[in-house]
Amino acid sequence: MVFPAGPSDAEEMARVHVTSWRETYRGLLADAFLARMSEPGFARRFRRALSEPGESVTLVAADRYSLVAYAQGGASRRGAPGEAEVATLYVLRQAQGEGVGARLMAQMARALSAQGATSLMVSVLRDNLRARGFYEHLGGEPEAARQEPGPGGRLLYEVAYRWRDIRSLTA
């Protein structure tokens, strides 16, 4: 089930965030950084962000017991006219391969399209091959890898995926 997130979802979103980073980025980011990630700290940030009205969209996905994924998006960082960006999409390993990520992307595309977006982008670490395969499977067109500052100021390579027509994700 996918639904809009509210402040009461902050703790569960923080659990998903920290757990998925530790599952996904081990070997890609420093172990010390991953170990220092704080669920209470992220919960405070999520609660604050979800309590303030804004134009961003935050959706969560749950199974019978708890949240298993979340996504957040809004206007793209590039500022391209009509372009939206999915800034975060995290799915716990236990829920991967079940269509949760694809449902979140489709719902994000619908919500962002309703706000006037005509295209969509998402960035992923170049070496996160599983995520890159997911976005390619959804029809995202990769751009050339670029260096971006990551956690701790370390430069990392990211690849942006773009859907020129956001409606291709909503069909």
Disulfide bonds with the S-S distance in Angstrom:
none
